[in-house]
């Protein structure tokens, strides 16, 4: 049995889904570094580094999802989700209901939380309690088998 850490398990799950679904794209801050293997295999059209503007790239993911892509957005730290909350809460989560079912924005937003790595008070919080909104499905995997499920 192959032993994987969390980062490797995420890469493995993304690799599998990207190989079978050409609509899956990954983007976020410096995503080409932690997803180097995916960047090499799938290229910059499907693994897109974004500038440090969570509101911009999460908003772009909502538009990409509406256009038929399946974005996986990587926000560097959960603390930064607050910057993108308008795109998530007021657009992605409510789009289907507000459009009478005509539009959807299926996407995955991944953001590590919790800390313990010495980044201080603004980078080590567990803010998932904020993210329980209508229209969202929240998953917080604690063990490897939960990552890809």
N, C-alpha and C positions, 0 to 999 in steps of 0.2 A: 504494500500500500504506500502510495506517495504521500509524504508529509509536506503540508503547505502552511505558511503563515497567512494572516488575514490579507495582506497586500497581494500575495501570490494567488490566493483563492479568488480575489476580486478579478485579477488579471485573467485567470483561467476561465471564470464564468463569462467575462466580457468577450474573450477570445472565442468561446464556443458560440455565443449568440451572434457575434458579428460575422462569423464564418457562415452562418445559416440564414441571416437576415441582413440584406444589403441596406436596409433602411435605418439600421442602428448606427448612430454616430455618437462619439464621445467628445465632450469639450469642457473646458474649465481652465482655471489658472494653472499655468505651467504643466498642463496635463501630459505634455510630451515627455516629461522627465519620469514621473512615476509610472506612466504607461508606455515606456520606451519600446517594449516588445510589440505592443499593439501598434504604435506609431510606425515601426519598421514594417510590420506585416500588412497593415491596412492603409498606410499613407496619411498625409495631412488632410485629405478630403474627408476622412472619417474619424480622425483623431486630431482635433483642432485645439491648439493652445489659445487661450483668450487673455485679453488684458485684465488687469485687476480692477474690474468693475462688475461686481456680482449682479447689480440691477440690469446691466446691459446684456451679459451673456445668459442669464437666466431668462430674461425677457426674450432674447433671441431663440432660446430653446422652446419657449411657448409657441412662438411663430413657426419654428421648424416642425414641431409636433402637429400644429394645425395644418401644415402643408404636407403631412404624410410621413415625415421622418419619425424615428423613435430615438430621441435624444437621451443620453445618459450624461447628466451634468455633474461635474465634480466641483463642489465648493470646498475650498481648502480646509475650513474649520466651521463647525456648526454656528459659531458666534456670528458669522458673516451672512447667515441666512436672513437676518433682519434687514439687511440692505436690499434684499431681493423680494421682500415679503409682498409688495404690491403685485408683482408679476405672478407670484405663486397663489396668493390668497384671493386677489380680486380678478385675476384672469384665468389661470390654469384650472383652479379648483371650481370655479363657478361657470366656466364657459359653456359646458354642456347644458346646464340648467337654463342659463340666460339665453341660449340660442334655440331653445326648444328641441334639443337633441341633434341639431344640425352640425355642430362643431364639437370637436374633442381635442384635448391636448395631452395625450398619453406620453408621459415622460418619467424618468427616474432622476431624482436629485440625491446625490450621495455627498454626505458631509460627516467627517469624523467628529466625535464629541467625547467629552469626559476629561481628557488631559492626563496629567501625571507626568508630563514631559517638560515642565519648567517654563511654560510660555506665559505665565501670569494670568491675572484675573479676567482679561478680555479674550483669552484664547483657550481656556480650559473648562468652560462651563458645560453642563448637560442641560441644554435648552429644549429637549424634545417635548416637554409639557406645553410649550408655546405652540407646537405644531400639530395640535389635534384640531383640525378644521374640517368642516363639511366639505366633501369632495376630494379628500386626501386619503390615501392609504399609507400609513406610517409603519415602517419596519425598522427595528433596531436589533440586528443580529448580534448575539453574544457568543455564539459558537460557529465554527466554520460551516457545518452543514446548512445553517440558516442563510448563508450569504447568497447562494444561487437559487434558492427555492422560491 
